[in-house]
Amino acid sequence: MVDMGMTTDKQFNGFLRFLLDALKDAMEEKESEKKDEKLTKIAENLQKTLED
């Protein structure tokens, strides 16, 4: 089998890094409304990923 790029493990790790970064950004938000918006966006993106 020929390696055609990133392995599934590397892709998943990249996804987790992206998710963790987005969650940390939301956790650092001081304004409750902006924090809620960021968390909602994260949840929507996760839902879209599951539906793909």
N, C-alpha and C positions, 0 to 999 in steps of 0.2 A: 504494500500500500504506500502511495506517495503522499508525503506531507504537503497539503495544499494551503497551509497558513496556520493560524492559531488553533490550538486544540480546544476542545469543548471546555476543559478545566480552565484554561487561560481566559476564554471568553466569559465564563461564569465569574471568575475572579474579577475581571474588568467591570462586569455588571455590578458586582457587590461593592467595588470601590466607588463607582458612580453613585450607587444608592446611599452608601455610608456618607459620602461627601454632601449629598443633598439633605440627608437627615441632620447632619451636624450643622449645616447652614441654617436649617429651619430652627434647630434648638437654640442657636445663638441669637435669633431674632428677638428683639426686645418688645416690639409692638405685637400684642395678641392677635390683631386682625391680620397683619402680614404673616405671622407665624402660621395661622390657620390657612391662609392662602397657599403658602408654600407646602404645607402638609397635604392639603387637598390636591395640589398639582402632583405631588409624589404619588399619592394614592391613585390618581387618574392614570398616570404613566404606567404604574404597575398593572392596573387593570387592562390597559391597552396591550401591554406585553403579554399578558396571559391569554388575551383573545387572538393574538396573531398566530 
